[in-house]
């Protein structure tokens, strides 16, 4: 293909991806009320927990401004459209780059996508699951006798929730790229073994920094799966290096 043909193909794939995002945004708008309740469930659960454990603390969810509800609805529908249409626009990216890949490269690329997708979604679910505990932990620092009302800004909460879920999702796929670097010869299994204690310690440090509020449950929910996935990645790298060494000795 000529350079102009590549640009035409890129334009086509971008248009198809945007059409998919637009369709899913409309679908999200149709089911907006359900989406809204789903995203508010963690903060509502947190406030119920707070009312049970700290009855003197008053917390309320607010959305300040006249156009704020409409802008929030547009933002939520767009985010849901991008996330919901992810399989479609990821396929468009794949369709654009696949003709330039060799057969074994296509195989590895499909394997990476197949492994990363459930890991990422699992991380997103864990982030959503720990959110009520994190919010309860942070709001519990309000002194009960201070007479202070805690106003939780709704747009800030939703941004906070999305960022947390993305952090959890991305953290879960990092070990896959460790395995890839081993397979291409960049990181040997012996190096992973030497770095094991530092990496596990780094997982807990990263979890402590990345999770909101620093509550123990959120930190462990992120750090323990990351450490376990790294150990699995190290085991896979060790098996790969042993097989590669055996094949090299047979060739000699």
N, C-alpha and C positions, 0 to 999 in steps of 0.2 A: 504494500500500500504506500502511496505517496503521502507527503506531509499534509497536503490538502485533504486527502481521504481520511487520514487520522483525525483531523480537526472536525470533519463532517461526522465521523463516527462518535467522537466525543460529544459533539452538540446533540446528536440523537440520544445518546445515553443519558445526558443531563436532562433533556426534555422529558424522557420517559421516567426518570427518577423524580423530577418535580411533579409530574402528573400523579405518580403514585403517592407522593407526600400530600398533594392537594386532596386526593380522594380520601385518604385516611384522616385528614384534618376535618373534612366534612362529616365523615362517620363519627369522629370524636365529638363534633358539635352536636350531632343527633343524640348521642349518649352522654352529653355533658354532665347531666345531673348525677348519673351513676359514677362517672369519673371523679367528679367533685367530692362525692361522699367517700370514695375509695381513698383519695389522697388526704382527706381530713381525718380518716379513722385513727392514724397514730396520735395526732395531737388531741383528739377527743378522748382517746383512751388514756393518754397521759394526764389530762385534766381530771378524769374520773379517779385515777390512781392518786393524784395529788389531793383531791377532796377527801379521799378515804384515809390517807396517812397524815395530811396537814389540813384539817378542816378550817383553820383560821386564815389560811392563805387564799386570797381571791385572785384567780387568773381567768382571763377572758380573751377570746380570739376576735380581732378587729380587722377591718379593711377600710382604711381611711381614704376619703376622697370621693367625689361624685362619679367620675369616670372609672374609678378603680375596679368595680365589679366587671364592667365590660372589658377593660384591658386585661384583667386577670383571666377572663373566659377565653379571649383571643390567644393569650400566651399559652394557657393550658392545652387548648386544642391544637396549636402548632407543635408544641412539644410532643403531645400524644401522636400527632400525625407523623412526625419524624421517627419516633420510636416504633409505632405500629407498622410503618411501611419499611422498616429496616431490612427484612428479607428481600423486598423488591429492589431497593436501591443498592443493596449489597450485591445482588445478582447483576445489576447494571454495571457496577464496578468490575465484577468478575468477567462479564461478557466483553468488556473493553480490553482488559489485560490478558485474558486467556489465549487469544490467538498468538501472542508473543512468547508463550511459555512452552517449554518442552514437555513431553509426556510425563516424566517423573516429577517435574516441577508442578504440573497440574495436580498430580496425586498428593504431593505434600501440601499444596495450598488448600485443597479441599479437606484434607485431614485436619489442618490447623483451624479452618473455619468450623468444621464439625465439632472439634473439641472446645474451642473458645466460646462458641455460642452458648452451650449449656452452663459453662463455668461462669460466664458473664451474667447470665440471667439468674444463676444461683446466688452470686454475689449481690445483685440488685435486690433479690428477695430477702437476703439476710439483713441488708441495710434497712429495708422497709420494716423488717421484724423487730430490730433493736431500737427503732426510732422512739416508740412510746417510753421505753425505759430511759433513754438518753434525755428526753424532754422532762420527764418526771424528776430525774436526778438534778438537772440544771435549775428547774423552778423551785425545787425544795430548799434552795439556799436563801429564799426570801424569809426574813425573820417574821415569825407568826405574830409577834406583838408590835410590829412596826407600823401597822395600818397602811401598808403599801399595796396597791393593786397592780398586778402584773398584766400588761396588755401585750399580747402576742400578735405581731403584725402578720397578717395572712400572706402577702406576697413574699416577705422575708422567709416565713416558714416554708413555703413551697420551694423557693430557691434552695433553702437549706436541705430540704428533703431530697431534691433531685441531685444536688452535689454529693450528699452522703451516699446515695445509692450508686452513683457513678464511681465514687472512690472504691466502694466495696466491689463493684463489678470489675473494674480495671485491675484491682489488686489480685483478683482470683485468676486472671489470665497471664500474669507475669511469669509463673513457672513454665508455661507452655513455650514462651520465647527462650527461656533458659535451656529447655530441651532442644529447641531449634538451633541455638548457638552451639550446643554440643554436637549435634548431628553434622553441622557444617565445619566442625573442627576448630571453632573459636575458643570454646571452654571445655577442657577435658574433665572427666569425672573426678580425677585426682584433685584438681583444683577446687571442685565443688565440695569434696570431702574436707579439704583444709579450711575452707571458708564456712563450713556448716554452722559452727557456734556463732560466728559473727553475723551470718545471715539470719539465724533464728532470733538473735538479740535485736537485729535490725527490724525484723517483722514486728516485734513488740513495741519498739520505739516508734515505728511508722504508725502502728495502730493507735498508740497513745496520742500522737499528734493529729492523725487524720480523723479520729472519731470525735463527735461533739461531746463536750462536757467532761470527757475523760472518765466516764463511769466504767467500772470494771467489766460489766457484761458486754458493752459495746466493744471495748478493747479486745477482750478474749474472743468475741464472735468474729473479729477480723484477723487477729494475730494467729489463733490456733489453726484455722483453715489454710492461711498463707504458709505457716511453718510445715504443716502436713503435706501440702502440695509441693513445697520445695523438696521435702524428703522423697516424695514419689518421683519428682523430676531427677533427683540425684540417683535414685535406683535405676531409672530408665537409662540415664546417661552411663552408668556403670556397666549395665548389660550391653549397651551399644558399643562401648569401648572394648569390652572383652570380645565381642563378636568381630569387631573390626580388626583387633589384634590377631585373632585366630585366622581370619581370612588372609591377613598380610603374611603370617608365618607359613600358611599353606602355599601361597603364591611364590614364596622364596624357595 
